[in-house]
Amino acid sequence: MMEHTHLPRAIGASGLASFPLGLGCASLSGSYGPSDEDNALRVLHEARARGVTMFDTSDKYGNGHNEELLARAFGDVRNSVLIASKFGNMAGKDGKVADNDPATIAASCEASLKRLKSEFIDLYYIHRIDPAVAIEDTIGAMSRLVEQGKVRALGICEVNPTTLRRAHAVHPIAAIQSEYSVLYRTEAEDVLRTTRELGVAFVAYAPLGRGLLTGAVQPGTLGDTDERLRHPRFSAENLPKNLELVQAIQQVAAGRGVSAGQVSLAWLLAQGEDIIPIPGTKTLSRLIENIDAAAIILSDADIAFIASSIPPDAAAGLRYRAEHMKNMYL
């Protein structure tokens, strides 16, 4: 097992801390094609055994299955892991993208607690922001969950600096979660200036560009149920262009005898101690590879070479379809 020398990373001012990398759990409930529950449990147990402490889920993943899976994996060791969950992502159900109504927040939390078989959620996020509800009202309702001991810290996903400031003025926000990788930086680095001013952690989802930065996703390799087929960056037109960008990462990786995915994660970890990437995977070998990235220290020259070779807006295609981009960075 590779030695990891990085110290735990603080989750804002909440008093919570995480191993430098968390585990995004969505793929363990079918988000990227079929998943096997026995294998999923092996992945979760191995992650914990290798030092991972933060496990990221949502009531949306597998329509609650993912939270139930974490309960089965960690029921006997609940206090040794940090579970982050989310509410409010309607994904078009009943014609709604998000539901942040204060009247539904308490019910959503209770349902998640029941599935998790836990008395509390460590970090509870707004999964998608509902423009029809004032952020102050939503955070106010979430703060009552903290007062009741059902939630330890609050977070928001896909938030812009103005909304983050408004939310933080109501109750301290411990973390934001947004997409951030060497392929997607412009909005992430914009809000990062505000998170640092306010002392908020940045949890980076899709830090491997949904597998793009590993170089493993090639034309024709995605299964029919893989949700990446709906992402413009994986279209037949855009995927080859984006794979060309990965060559710079592969060049650094080859020189160090590590993988492109590990270099991509090491680059992101090097952007600041307040950043916690949460790569997801369904395979033990990839899990171990990702965790071991926490021990890789890139040189300043490597970091600069990657950033200059893949400029902030270099990726071909939007990260979500155009109609979904309207609901990001709100």
Number of C-alpha atoms within 10 A of each C-alpha: 6 13 10 16 10 14 12 16 18 22 25 24 16 18 10 16 17 19 21 27 27 28 26 21 26 21 20 28 24 20 16 20 16 15 14 11 14 9 14 23 18 14 24 22 15 15 20 18 10 17 16 21 21 25 22 25 28 26 22 20 20 18 11 17 20 27 30 19 23 23 20 14 19 20 14 9 9 17 11 11 16 19 25 23 26 25 24 23 21 17 14 10 9 7 8 12 17 22 23 26 17 16 11 14 20 16 11 15 22 16 15 22 20 15 19 26 17 17 13 22 23 21 24 28 23 28 25 24 26 21 13 10 14 17 21 16 15 22 26 15 18 25 20 13 22 18 10 10 14 21 21 20 27 28 30 25 24 20 25 20 17 11 17 23 16 14 23 18 12 15 16 20 27 27 28 25 23 24 25 23 23 25 26 22 17 15 18 20 14 12 20 21 11 16 22 14 8 17 17 25 27 28 23 25 23 20 28 29 20 21 17 22 28 20 19 12 15 14 13 8 9 15 12 12 13 15 13 20 15 13 16 18 25 25 15 13 13 16 19 15 16 21 22 12 21 22 17 18 27 21 15 20 18 12 8 12 8 16 20 24 27 24 30 27 27 21 26 21 24 17 11 13 16 22 24 29 28 25 25 24 22 24 13 16 10 16 19 17 15 26 23 20 23 23 16 21 15 16 11 10 9 18 20 13 14 22 17 11 15 21 15 16 12 15 20 19 19 15 20 16 13 12 8 13 12 10 17 17 18 17
